[in-house]
């Protein structure tokens, strides 16, 4: 009834052995089993992967994203009206000088302070391009641990990383540029003129304003504000993923 040929018997035996092998494999932890290794090979991955992407691919994609994002921010703010015409980052007068403007307005001196406000923004615009090289240096210095922490972190994880690494050297880079720019555009002279008139008023409270330090601080706030916007957009908005590597990395990011 069951007249199997020799070749058929061999085939049946092979099938039985194969099924027994599958049953035996099912008792081994999946991560170390040949079945899991096969899946990894089919995916082109390895045990050191996140999803279908290796840590090295994630690192390369994230660094590329940060280069793109930081260059966009510097290009946006480091140009004429990059700060002055943008209500999100426009640098207002320090609070102490706002009081001076209110005091001098009846004397017709407030336009001088209005002009000074524009000059503060111009100084930030001139100094911002100095951030580009510092961004690139910080990106190149990232370790794999830094990269994975940013990749798996909140939407502003990279911005926080840069703030921690760059704030001190960036302030040092920007300060002389801002000081020189304020002098060149006449901001210092305008400030001195206004303050001499203000101090001549009876009972005028003393005002001490470090314009250079103030512009540097506000300039860095603007840079990091837009870097956070770029970072969130690249993570969330497919249109911002301008290269195939970015699409692979951030398209797979949960």
C-alpha positions as CSV (number, residue, x, y, z in Angstrom):
1,X,0.0,0.0,0.0
2,X,2.8,2.3,0.9
3,X,5.2,1.3,-1.8
4,X,7.7,4.1,-1.7
5,X,10.7,4.2,-3.9
6,X,14.2,4.4,-2.4
7,X,14.5,8.1,-3.6
8,X,11.2,8.9,-2.0
9,X,12.2,7.3,1.3
10,X,15.3,9.4,1.3
11,X,13.2,12.6,0.7
12,X,10.8,11.7,3.5
13,X,13.8,11.0,5.9
14,X,15.3,14.4,5.0
15,X,12.0,16.1,5.8
16,X,11.7,14.3,9.1
17,X,15.3,15.3,10.1
18,X,14.6,18.9,9.0
19,X,11.4,19.1,11.2
20,X,13.2,17.5,14.1
21,X,15.9,20.2,13.7
22,X,13.3,22.9,13.8
23,X,11.8,21.5,17.0
24,X,15.2,21.3,18.6
25,X,16.0,24.8,17.6
26,X,12.8,26.1,19.2
27,X,14.2,25.1,22.6
28,X,17.2,27.4,22.2
29,X,16.9,31.1,23.1
30,X,16.0,33.0,20.0
31,X,18.8,35.5,20.2
32,X,21.5,32.8,20.0
33,X,19.7,30.4,17.7
34,X,20.6,29.7,14.1
35,X,17.1,30.9,13.2
36,X,17.8,34.3,14.6
37,X,21.2,34.4,12.9
38,X,19.5,33.6,9.7
39,X,17.1,36.4,10.1
40,X,19.9,38.8,10.8
41,X,21.7,37.6,7.6
42,X,18.5,38.0,5.5
43,X,18.2,41.5,6.9
44,X,21.8,42.3,6.2
45,X,22.2,43.1,9.8
46,X,24.1,41.7,12.8
47,X,23.5,41.3,16.6
48,X,24.8,44.9,17.0
49,X,21.9,46.5,15.1
50,X,19.0,48.6,15.9
51,X,16.2,47.3,13.7
52,X,17.6,47.0,10.2
53,X,20.3,49.6,10.8
54,X,23.8,49.2,12.3
55,X,25.0,51.5,15.0
56,X,27.6,52.8,12.5
57,X,24.8,53.6,10.0
58,X,22.9,55.4,12.7
59,X,26.0,57.4,13.7
60,X,26.7,58.4,10.1
61,X,23.1,59.4,9.5
62,X,22.8,61.4,12.7
63,X,26.1,63.2,12.1
64,X,25.0,64.0,8.6
65,X,21.6,65.3,9.9
66,X,23.4,67.5,12.4
67,X,25.8,68.9,9.8
68,X,22.8,69.7,7.6
69,X,20.8,71.2,10.4
70,X,23.6,73.4,11.8
71,X,24.6,74.7,8.4
72,X,20.9,75.6,7.8
73,X,20.8,77.5,11.1
74,X,24.0,79.4,10.6
75,X,23.1,80.2,7.0
76,X,19.7,81.5,8.1
77,X,20.8,83.7,11.1
78,X,24.3,84.7,9.8
79,X,22.9,87.0,7.1
80,X,21.4,90.4,6.9
81,X,18.2,90.6,8.9
82,X,18.7,87.0,10.1
83,X,18.1,88.2,13.6
84,X,16.6,91.7,13.1
85,X,13.7,90.7,10.9
86,X,12.8,87.5,12.8
87,X,10.4,88.0,15.7
88,X,11.4,84.6,17.2
89,X,15.0,85.6,17.8
90,X,15.2,89.3,17.3
91,X,17.4,90.8,20.1
92,X,15.6,93.5,22.1
93,X,17.3,96.1,24.2
94,X,18.4,94.9,27.6
95,X,15.7,95.6,30.2
96,X,17.9,98.3,31.8
97,X,18.0,100.2,28.5
98,X,14.3,99.8,28.0
99,X,13.9,101.9,31.2
100,X,16.4,104.5,29.7
101,X,14.3,104.6,26.4
102,X,11.1,105.2,28.4
103,X,12.9,108.0,30.3
104,X,14.3,109.7,27.2
105,X,11.3,109.4,25.0
106,X,9.8,112.7,26.2
107,X,13.2,114.3,25.2
108,X,13.0,112.9,21.7
109,X,16.0,110.6,22.3
110,X,14.2,107.3,21.9
111,X,15.0,107.0,18.2
112,X,18.7,106.7,19.1
113,X,17.9,103.6,21.2
114,X,15.7,102.2,18.5
115,X,18.7,102.4,16.2
116,X,20.9,100.9,18.8
117,X,18.5,97.9,19.0
118,X,18.9,97.3,15.3
119,X,22.7,97.5,15.6
120,X,22.7,94.9,18.4
121,X,21.0,92.5,15.9
122,X,23.4,93.4,13.2
123,X,26.3,92.4,15.5
124,X,24.8,89.0,16.2
125,X,24.3,88.4,12.4
126,X,28.0,89.1,11.8
127,X,29.2,86.9,14.6
128,X,26.9,83.9,13.9
129,X,29.0,82.3,11.1
130,X,31.8,81.7,13.6
131,X,29.5,78.9,15.0
132,X,29.8,76.8,11.9
133,X,33.3,75.4,12.5
134,X,32.5,74.7,16.1
135,X,29.5,72.7,15.1
136,X,31.5,70.6,12.7
137,X,34.2,70.0,15.4
138,X,31.7,69.0,17.9
139,X,30.0,66.6,15.5
140,X,33.3,65.0,14.5
141,X,34.2,64.5,18.2
142,X,31.0,62.6,19.0
143,X,31.5,59.1,20.3
144,X,29.2,56.2,19.5
145,X,27.7,56.5,23.0
146,X,27.0,60.2,22.3
147,X,25.3,59.4,19.0
148,X,23.1,56.6,20.4
149,X,22.1,58.8,23.3
150,X,21.0,61.5,20.9
151,X,19.3,59.1,18.5
152,X,17.2,57.5,21.2
153,X,16.7,60.8,23.1
154,X,14.1,63.5,23.1
155,X,13.5,65.7,20.0
156,X,16.0,68.2,21.3
157,X,18.7,65.8,22.5
158,X,21.3,67.0,20.0
159,X,20.6,70.6,20.8
160,X,21.2,69.9,24.5
161,X,24.4,68.1,23.6
162,X,25.6,71.1,21.6
163,X,24.7,73.6,24.3
164,X,26.7,71.6,26.8
165,X,29.7,71.2,24.5
166,X,29.7,74.5,22.6
167,X,28.4,77.3,24.8
168,X,31.7,78.3,26.4
169,X,33.9,78.1,23.2
170,X,31.2,79.6,21.1
171,X,30.9,82.6,23.5
172,X,34.6,83.0,23.3
173,X,34.6,82.9,19.5
174,X,31.6,85.4,19.2
175,X,32.6,87.9,21.8
176,X,35.5,89.7,19.9
177,X,33.4,89.6,16.7
178,X,30.4,91.2,18.4
179,X,32.6,93.8,20.2
180,X,34.3,94.8,16.9
181,X,31.0,94.8,15.1
182,X,29.3,97.0,17.7
183,X,32.2,99.5,17.3
184,X,32.1,99.4,13.5
185,X,28.3,100.0,13.2
186,X,28.4,102.9,15.7
187,X,26.5,101.1,18.4
188,X,29.0,101.9,21.1
189,X,29.0,105.6,20.1
190,X,25.2,105.7,20.1
191,X,25.1,104.0,23.5
192,X,27.6,106.5,25.0
193,X,25.7,109.4,23.6
194,X,22.4,108.2,25.0
195,X,23.9,107.4,28.4
196,X,25.5,110.8,28.7
197,X,22.1,112.4,28.2
198,X,20.5,110.0,30.6
199,X,23.1,110.5,33.3
200,X,22.6,114.2,33.1
201,X,19.0,113.8,34.2
202,X,18.4,114.5,37.9
203,X,17.9,111.4,40.1
204,X,18.5,109.0,37.1
205,X,19.4,105.5,38.5
206,X,22.7,104.1,37.5
207,X,22.6,101.8,34.5
208,X,25.3,99.2,33.7
209,X,24.9,97.3,30.5
210,X,27.4,94.9,29.0
211,X,26.2,95.2,25.4
212,X,28.8,92.7,24.0
213,X,28.0,90.0,26.6
214,X,24.3,90.6,26.1
215,X,24.4,90.2,22.3
216,X,26.6,87.1,22.6
217,X,24.1,85.4,25.0
218,X,21.1,86.3,22.9
219,X,22.8,85.3,19.7
220,X,23.6,81.9,21.1
221,X,20.0,81.6,22.3
222,X,18.8,82.2,18.7
223,X,21.2,79.7,17.3
224,X,20.2,76.9,19.6
225,X,16.5,77.8,19.3
226,X,16.6,77.2,15.6
227,X,18.9,74.2,15.9
228,X,16.2,72.6,18.1
229,X,13.6,73.4,15.3
230,X,15.8,71.8,12.7
231,X,16.4,68.7,14.8
232,X,12.8,68.1,15.5
233,X,11.9,68.7,11.8
234,X,14.5,66.1,10.6
235,X,13.2,63.6,13.1
236,X,9.5,64.2,12.2
237,X,9.2,65.6,8.7
238,X,10.2,63.3,5.8
239,X,10.7,66.4,3.5
240,X,13.6,67.5,5.7
241,X,15.4,64.2,5.1
242,X,17.3,65.4,2.1
243,X,19.6,62.4,1.5
244,X,19.0,58.6,1.3
245,X,21.0,58.1,4.5
246,X,18.8,60.5,6.4
247,X,15.7,58.8,5.1
248,X,17.0,55.4,6.2
249,X,18.0,56.5,9.7
250,X,15.1,58.7,10.6
251,X,12.6,56.8,8.6
252,X,13.3,53.9,10.9
253,X,13.3,56.0,14.1
254,X,10.2,55.2,16.1
